[in-house]
Amino acid sequence: MRTTEATDRVQLVFSLLDTDGNGVLEAEDFELLGSRVVAVAPWADDAARSAMIGASRRYWRTLVTELDANGDGRISPQEFTACVLTPERFEATIDDFAEALAALGSPDGDGLVTRPAFVALMIAIGFERPRIEALFDAFGPVDGDRIPVAIWAEGIRDYYRPEKAGIPGDHLTPGPVR
């Protein structure tokens, strides 16, 4: 069953991915997403940067393959919500994206994401800083204000789960910052 929180999370992501604000998603939106994210990760090696660009492109390919029935190369908010909140259609794509983004945040490759790296990557996606800080804190930082890559990747996966409510990712959605 789809929760209100899940719908709110997906609507927020759609608005962030629609980089030109034209009300639909297009391939260029995902190219820009990947470029913006890797641009703020100068610490990352070429493999991590390539994985992030590849994950952004796969995200688009999955959407356009699953949803673009008329072949116009555009995805509406309604189409997006239907796809990303259907795990069997989108789970592998989200896994790929979650792993690439979270790994990109581990500057020294130790499996831990620093707060500055997390904040920079999330701002590049378009999230608001106070909400990013609340999310990072919700992940329970340890060991010098860092979170495990695996915790962040799982948080990304949970963000797209239609049955989830009360998860750390809900800190990113509209309403008071918790």
C-alpha positions in Angstrom: 0.0 0.0 0.0 1.3 3.4 -1.0 1.8 5.9 1.9 1.2 9.6 1.7 4.9 10.1 2.8 6.1 8.0 -0.2 4.0 10.1 -2.6 5.4 13.3 -1.1 9.0 11.9 -1.4 8.5 11.0 -5.0 6.8 14.4 -5.9 9.8 16.2 -4.4 12.3 14.1 -6.4 10.4 14.7 -9.6 10.5 18.5 -9.0 14.3 18.3 -8.4 14.9 16.2 -11.5 12.9 18.5 -13.7 15.9 20.8 -14.0 14.3 23.2 -16.6 11.0 23.3 -14.8 9.0 22.4 -17.9 6.8 19.9 -16.0 8.2 16.7 -17.6 11.4 14.7 -17.3 13.7 14.3 -20.3 17.1 12.7 -20.9 18.8 16.1 -20.5 17.5 16.3 -16.9 19.4 13.1 -16.0 22.6 14.1 -17.8 22.5 17.4 -15.8 21.9 15.5 -12.5 24.9 13.2 -13.1 27.1 16.1 -14.1 26.1 18.3 -11.1 26.7 15.5 -8.6 30.1 14.4 -9.9 31.2 18.1 -10.2 31.0 18.5 -6.4 33.0 15.3 -5.8 36.5 16.2 -6.8 37.8 13.6 -4.3 36.2 10.7 -6.3 38.1 8.5 -8.6 37.2 8.0 -12.2 35.4 4.7 -11.5 33.1 6.3 -8.9 32.4 9.3 -11.1 31.6 7.0 -14.1 29.4 4.8 -11.9 27.3 7.9 -10.9 27.0 9.1 -14.5 26.0 5.6 -15.5 23.4 5.3 -12.7 21.9 8.6 -13.7 21.6 7.5 -17.3 20.2 4.1 -16.3 17.6 5.9 -14.2 16.4 7.7 -17.3 16.6 4.7 -19.5 14.4 2.7 -17.1 11.8 5.5 -16.9 11.6 6.0 -20.7 11.6 2.3 -21.3 8.9 1.5 -18.8 6.7 4.6 -19.3 7.1 6.4 -22.6 4.3 4.7 -24.5 4.0 7.4 -27.2 7.8 7.7 -27.8 8.0 11.4 -27.1 11.0 11.1 -24.8 9.2 12.8 -21.9 7.9 11.5 -18.6 5.0 13.3 -16.7 4.7 13.5 -12.9 1.9 10.9 -13.0 4.0 8.5 -15.1 7.0 9.0 -12.8 5.0 8.4 -9.6 3.5 5.2 -11.0 6.9 3.8 -12.0 9.1 4.6 -9.1 6.6 3.5 -6.5 6.3 0.1 -8.2 9.4 -1.7 -6.8 9.3 -4.6 -9.2 9.7 -2.1 -12.1 12.2 0.2 -10.6 14.1 -1.7 -7.8 17.3 -2.6 -9.8 17.6 1.0 -11.1 17.3 2.4 -7.6 19.8 -0.1 -6.3 22.3 1.0 -8.9 21.6 4.7 -8.2 21.8 4.2 -4.4 25.1 2.3 -4.5 26.7 4.8 -6.9 25.6 7.9 -5.0 26.5 6.6 -1.6 29.9 5.3 -2.7 30.7 8.6 -4.3 30.3 10.1 -0.9 33.2 8.1 0.6 36.2 10.4 -0.2 38.8 8.0 1.1 37.0 4.8 0.1 36.7 3.5 3.7 33.0 2.9 3.4 32.1 6.0 5.5 30.5 9.3 4.2 31.6 12.5 5.8 29.0 15.2 6.5 30.6 17.7 4.1 30.6 15.2 1.3 27.0 14.2 2.0 25.9 17.8 2.1 27.7 18.7 -1.1 26.2 15.8 -3.0 22.7 16.3 -1.7 22.8 20.1 -2.5 24.0 19.2 -6.0 20.8 17.1 -6.4 18.8 20.1 -5.2 17.7 19.3 -1.6 17.6 22.1 1.0 20.5 22.3 3.4 18.5 22.2 6.7 16.7 19.1 5.5 20.0 17.5 4.4 21.5 18.1 7.8 18.4 16.6 9.5 18.6 13.6 7.3 22.3 13.1 8.0 21.6 13.3 11.7 18.7 10.8 11.3 21.2 8.3 9.9 23.0 8.3 13.2 26.5 9.6 12.4 29.4 7.8 14.1 33.2 7.9 14.0 33.9 11.5 13.5 30.6 12.6 12.1 30.4 10.1 9.3 27.7 7.6 8.2 28.3 4.2 6.6 27.8 4.0 2.8 25.5 1.0 3.4 23.2 3.1 5.7 22.9 5.8 3.1 22.3 3.4 0.2 19.6 1.7 2.2 18.1 5.1 3.1 17.9 5.8 -0.7 16.2 2.5 -1.3 13.7 3.1 1.5 13.0 6.6 0.0 11.4 4.9 -3.0 9.5 2.2 -1.1 5.7 2.9 -1.4 4.9 1.2 1.9 7.4 3.2 4.0 6.6 6.0 6.4 8.5 7.6 9.2 11.8 6.9 7.6 14.9 9.2 7.7 14.2 10.3 4.0 11.0 11.9 5.2 13.2 14.7 6.6 13.7 15.9 3.0 10.0 16.5 2.2 7.9 19.7 2.7 6.8 20.5 6.2 8.7 21.4 9.3 12.3 20.1 9.5 12.2 17.5 12.2 
